[in-house]
């Protein structure tokens, strides 16, 4: 009875299929190693199976080349700093005005009073020049060109010349300040920073000083440069300069040119 039971048990025992394959592989696989076929999974065999899987995974990673290296972000090198044209330049001394005149800033329309006051403080400290601020001058109705959405600079100069201040002090230097964009009627320029009269009047527009996303400090610096240049013409009696570092430099055709000159004569 025991012998018969042993024969039946041996007939249903699962055997390793590698015994019937010339390369020790399972016949249903095309390539690659297989784990031993086990009829009973013992703890020891389970550990060996895990070790075998880990070994195969490690070999596969090495064959592929391993995990990709971490991404390293690189930022472009900053552009080299270019020294301005006036670097190392010695500014000329503050000139003496040929004729003693009063100087006024005339806000036009709703030009900010605070900006005019900043200019007054700047020229008092740097040039020991006393400048007064007049009551605002109204923008003349005929100065605005609706097709261009700009003010005509000549019309603004006429408004300054016909003001009560000009009548009381005909020799005074009066610089009008507007925040509205303006153009020169006799020129084909798209816009103008400033325009001077034949006498002692000028008008400056700050509308384009924000070009290039300029911050408030840069816009104020541009305003000072144009104001200093017009004071050079009207008050100090200076002429145009060929020195690209001088604020009196003649070729100011845009914001880059304006930024390139210094604030000195």
Secondary structure by P-SEA (a helix, b strand, c coil): caaaaaaaaaaaccccccccccccccccccccccccccccccaaaaaaaaaaaaaaaaaaaaaaccccccbbbbbccccccccccccccccccccccccbbbbbbbbcccccaaaaaaaaaaaaaaccbbbbbcccccccccccccccccccaaaaaaaaaaccccccccccbbbbbbcbbbbccccccccccccccccccccccccccccccccaaaaaaaaaaaaaaaaaacccccccccccccccccccccaaaaaaccccc
